[in-house]
Amino acid sequence: MQLTYEKLPKDPIYASISHLTVKNSKFSQWQKDKTDYYSHANLVDKALKLLKERIIRGDATAYFLRGQLYFEEGWYEEALEQFEEIKEQDHQATYQLGVMYYDGLGTAENAGKGVNYMKQIIDSPCPKARHLQFAAAYNLGRAYYEGKGVSRSMEEAERLWLIAADNGNPKASVKAQSILGLYYSTKEPKELEKAFFWHSEACGNGSLESQGALGLMYLYGHGIPQDTEAALHCLREASERGNVYAQGNLVEYYYNMKFFTKCVAFSKRIADYDEVHDISTIAQVTDCLPEFISRGMAMAAFYHARCLQLGLGTIKDEATANQYYSKACRLDPALADELHSLLIHQRI
């Protein structure tokens, strides 16, 4: 699996970026019908001016907040420069530098340097670093899992993720809890009961990825007795919250149950996501792994093509069907071949 970093945990000591401009929620609703005064660019400009004023007045926290605003806007070079300037005084800057060097954001990738910054956070006795240590342990576990900046070790990755997950503590790393669920369900031999436990903990703590995974475990009876009602509840709720892999699996369920009209409408919407957003953007918004987003879209594209090819729930259109088959293969070639073989075998 291609993993992603743990986002910076919130520190209650710091004012949020959104509070730098206004306290009215309408400023966060950047809709097209708003005037330029309410535009995103205008809000960012106002926030930067306010931060500059706070820096002039000697507000130490404003330095980090300016760097974080640069980071959230994707201005990584500016963020890196700001974080480098204050890393000795601000643990959050150190954390963000670890993320940026590991993933090559605003600088050449240097996984070893990123790992060292994460180790500094984990080893720090300072109380101000405490809220970052679970997330840093997750990131360090990711490094051992991927073998970047350190020698690859599944055992060390698992150990660090268990520390980060902290027995399901909602204030620990929920991402680590979810990744443990994925890890135990994909390692050999599989440990599906452990996978179900960790996905349950993560889901209870808000993980969208794990909510979809629980739906599939209930659907196929993996690590838990099969329960179609519970499966559909999890998958539908995860789908409504934006889990693309859950959406793709619902498409497959509708097809297998011969709800073809529903399958056609739902599958087209999901398969066409890439016309509006790229996969990395969806991953950032939902905090789901890009690999599973691609797979969900591929499933939707494949079943939409199948319905078009056979005229199930819609008018036959082989030309458009071929376009969606091609999209499925582009998104996830192995999955598309697997689904095609399965349907031929079942003669569906």
N, C-alpha and C positions, 0 to 999 in steps of 0.2 A: 504494500500500500504506500502511496505517496501521501505522507502526513503533512499537516500544516501547524504553524506555531500557535501557542496559546496567547490570546490577546491580553494586553496589559490589564491586570486586575484593578478594580477601582479602589482608590484610597479616599475614605471619607474626609481626610484632612484637606484634600484639594477640591476647589470649586470646579464643577464641570464646565466644559467649554461652552455649553449651551447657555449657562447662566452669565456668561460674560457680556452678552448682548441684551437679553430681556428675559423675563420670567414668564412671559405669555406664550403658551404653547403654539399659537398661530404662526410664530416665527419659524417653527420647525416644519411647517407644512408648505414646502416650496412648490406651489402649484403654478401652472402656466398663466392662470388668470390674475395672479398677483402682480402688482406694479414692481418696478425694478428695486424699489426701496425694500421689498421683502424678498428679493432674490438671494439665492445661496451665495453668490459672489459678493453681494453687498454685505451680507451678514459676516462673511469671513473677513472682509476688509475692516468692518467695524470692530470685530473681535481683535484683530491684529493691532489696531490703533489703541484699543483699550489696554491690551497687554503691554504695549510700549509705554503707555502712561504709568502703568503699575510698576514696570521695571525701573523707570526713572525715579519713582517714589521709593525704590528700594525693596519692593516685594519679591522675595527670593522665589516664591512658588511660580511667579509669572514666567520665569525663564523656562521652566519645564513645560508649562502650559502652552507656551508659544511653540516649542519643539513638537509637542504632541499634536497641536493644530496642523503644523506642517506635515506631520506623519499621516494624520487622518485624511488630509487633502491629497496625499500621494506625492508631496514635494519632499522626496526622501533625502536629497542632497542637503537641503536647508535644515531638515530635521536632524540629520547626522551631525552637521556642524554645531547645531545648538546643543544636542545631547553630549557631544564630546567636550564642549566647553564647561558643562556642569556635572560631569559624571562623578567627580570626587565628592561632591556635596549632595547628590541626589540619586538614590538607589533606583528610582523609576527610570532615570536616564540610562543607568547602567543596564537595566533589564532590556530597554528598547534597543540599545546598542548591540546586545547579545542577539536579539532577533534579527536586526538589520545586517550584521556581519554574517550570521549563519545563512540567511536567505539571499544575501547580495542585494539588499535594498538601498539604493543611493550610493553604493560602493561595490567594489569587486568582492565576490563571495569569498569569505574567509571563515570556514566552519570552525577551525581551531580557536580563532579569536572569539567567535560567538559562544563556543562552549566555555571558554575561560570566564567570560562575563557572567554566564549562568551559574558557574561554580562559585563565583564571588558572592552572588545573591544567596545561594543555598548556605554557604559557610559563614555569612555575616551574622554577628551577634547583635547587631543594631535592631532595636524594636521597629524602626521605620522600614526595615526590609522584610519584616515578618509576613505581611500580606502578599508578598511576591514569591515566597519560597515554594509554595505548592505548585504554582505555575512554572517556576524555574525548574523544578524537579521533573515536571512533565516534559519541558523542552529538552532537558538533558537526556531523559529517557528516549525521546525521539532521536537524538543524535546517536545513541547506542543502537537503536533499532535500524537506523539508516547507515550506520558506519561512517559518519561524516564528522571529522574533527577528533574522533576517537576510534578505537578498534571496535568492530561490530560485535555486539553481545546481546542476544535475546534475553539472557538471564538478568543482565544489568538493567536493560530497558524495563523488564517486568518489575524488578525491585524498585526502581525509581518511580514507575507509574503507580505502584501500590502505595508508596510514600505520598505521592501527589494526590492520590484518590482519598486517602485518610479514612478508610472504612465507610465511604459514602457521605462524609461530611459535606453539607451543601456549601460551606464556605471554603472548601478545598478546591481542587481542580476537577470540575465536572467533565472537562475534556478528557482528563486522564481516566475517569470512570468509564466514559464512553469508549475510549480506545482499548481499555482492558476488555470490554465486552467484545469488540471486534477481534482483538488479539486471541482470546480464548476460543473464539468460534472459527478461526482460520489456521491456528497452529496445528501441528501434527504431533501426537494425536489431539483431536479436538477435546475441549473441556466445556461442553455446552451448558452444564449446570452453572459453572462459574460465569460463563458468558451471559446467561440469563440474569444472574444476580447483579452483575455490574451494569448491564443495560437497564435493569429495573431501578437501580440506585441513580444512575445518570438521568433517566427519564423523569424520575420523581424530583430531580433537581433542575429540570428544565431543558435537558438535552433533546433537541429535535432529531438528531441523527439516531439516538438510541430509541426514541419513540417509534420510528419506522422499523428499526431492527427488531424490537419487541413484537411488532405486528407480524413480521415474517416468522419469528420463532413460534408464535402461537399458531400461525397458519399451517406450518409444516410439522409442528410438534417437536421442535428442536430444543432440548433442555427443559421442556415443560409439556404436559399432556396437550394434545391438539385441541384448540378452542377457536372455531371459526368466528364466533361472535366477538370474542375479545380481539382477535386478529383484525377484523374489519373496523372495530372501534379505534384501535391504535393507528391503523393505516389511514383511515379517513381523517382522523384528527391531525396526524402528522402531515398529510397532504394539504389540509387547509392551512397549516402553518408554513407551508413552502418546502417540504421535504420531497425533492424531485424523484428520488429512488422509490419512496412510498407511492408516489403518483404512478410511476411506471409499473409497479407491481399491482396496483389497483386496475390499471388498464388490462394487464394479463388476466386478472381475476374476472373482469367483465367479459373478456373474450372467451375464456374457458367456460363461463356460465351462459354463454350465448346471448349476453346483453349487448348485441352488436350496435344498436343505435347509440347507446350510451358510450360504448367503447370508441366509436368513430369520433364523436364530438370531443371526448376527453383526451384521446390520444393525439389528435391534431394540435390542440392547444399546447400540450407538453412538448411534442416533437418540434414545435416552432419557437420554443423559448429562445433559441440562438439567434432569431431574427431581431430580438429586442435587447437581450443581455448575453454577454459571453459567460462561459462556465466559471471563470475565476471570480466574476462579480457575484454570481449566484452563491458561490462558495463563501465569499466574504460576508454576504448578507445573512445567510442561513447558518453559517459555521458547520456546514456539512462537507465531507471530503469530495474533491472534484471527481475522483474516480467513480463514486456512486451517483453523482449528478449526471455524468456522461452515460452511465449504464441505464439510469432511469429514462433519460431522453431517448436512448437507443431502443429500449423496450417499447416506448410509445411509438417511435417511428416505425418499428418493425410491424407492430400489430395494426397500425393505421394503414400501412402498405398492404398488409394481408387482407384487410377488409375491402380496400379499394380494388385489389386484384380479383377477389372472389365476389364482389358485390354484396358484401354482408353489412346490412345497416346503411348502405349508401349505394349510389349508382356505380357500376363498374368503370374503372378508369385506370387501365394498365400503365399508361404513360406516367401519370402522377404516382402510381404505386411504385414504379421503378425508381422515381426520385426519392421516395421515402425509404425504400430498401437501401439505396446508396447512402442516404444519411445515416441509417442505422449502422451500416458497415463502417462508415467513417468515424462514428462516435465510439463504437465498441465492436470491432471486427469479430472477436472470439465469441461474444455473446450472440451476435447476429447469426453466426454459423450454428451455434448451439440451438437456438430457437428454431431455426429453419429445419434442422435435422429432427428435432422433437416433433414439430408439426407434421412433417412428412411421415414419421413413424406412426403418429396418432391418426393420420389422414383427416386432419381438421382443416 
